[in-house]
Amino acid sequence: MPTLLPTDQNNNPIPALGLKDSGAHKISVTATSNRNATAFSAETQIISLYATVPVYIRFGSGAVTATTTDHFFPAGVYYDVAIGGDGAAHKTHLAVIREASDGTVYISEKI
């Protein structure tokens, strides 16, 4: 079956998404929960995360707040996360809170 995706040496498609223009976000990580100021686009179904320090994360609406009982996300890992699509509710924001020290979470919306 023909595909527009890049292929590996065995001609198997490699899933790949592009970076969305104006889809870069940066969240300061502190002892207080912070979230992205601009909502993720309604068309965005995948985001990539990278944290400079270990953090706890929670997805939700513009009022979402993270706590230290939420999902742990380690530092130094580049990871793709689904935020909607295929009938799942679309998440518009990500809240983060530090584990031990301040840092930054970088987010890229994918198309």
N, C-alpha and C positions, 0 to 999 in steps of 0.2 A: 504494500500500500504506500503510495507516495506521501511524503510529509515535508513540511517547511521547517521542521525542527532540525537542529544540527544532529549528526549521527556519529556514533562511535566507530571504532575500526571494524566492527562486525555489522555495520550498517543498521544498528538498532537506534531508534530515535532517543535523543537525550532531552528530557523535558527542560524547557528554558523559557523564562519570562523576562521581558524588558523592564527597565526602570521607568516609572511614570514621571513625566515632566512635572515639576512643582509638587512631587510626592515625597520629598525628603523631610524628615522630622528629627528633632533633637530634643530630648528631655533631660533636664538636670536631675540627678539622683541625689537625694538628701534624706535626712531622718524623717521628713514629712512627705506624704504622698504627693506626687506631681503627675500630670498627664499632658498629652500632646494638646497644644492650644488650638490647632486646626484639625477638624474632623477628617478621617480618612474618606476618600472619595467613595461614593455609592457604587461605582463600577469596580473598585479594588476588591479582590477576593483573597489576595496573598500579600503579606508584608514580610520583610526581612528585618531581623533584629540583631543588634550587636551591642553588648554592654561592656564598658570599661572596668566595671566592678561587679561583684555578685549582687543581684537584685531579686526582689519579689515582684511579680507582675499580675495584673488583673485587667481583662478586657471588659468593655461595657459602653455605656452612653457618655455624654458630656459631663456627667456627675460621678463617674466611677472613681473609686478610691482604693488604693492598694494597702494591704497590711502585711505584716511578717508571717501571716498564716496562709498567704496566697502562694501561687506557683513560684518555685525557685527557678531562677535563670542564672547560669554561671557567667562569669566574665570571659571574654576572649573567644566566644563562640558565635559564628554567623549562622543564623537559623531562620528558615522560612516557616511562617505560621498562617493558616487559613483564618480569615476574619469574616467569612460569609460565603454565599453561593450555594447552589444545589439545594435550595429550600431552607438552609440554615439562616438564622437571623444575622443581619450585618452588624458587626461591631464597629463603632465609630471612633473609639478612643482606647488608649492604653495608659493605665496608671502604673507607676513604679515607686518603690521605696527601697532604700539601701539595706544591705545586710549589716555592714560594719563601717564602710567609709564612703564618702561622696564620690560621684563620678558622672558619667553620661551614658544615656542609651540612644543609639542612632537607629532610625527606622527608615526603611525604603519601601514605598508602595510599588507593587509589581503589576504589570499589565501583560 
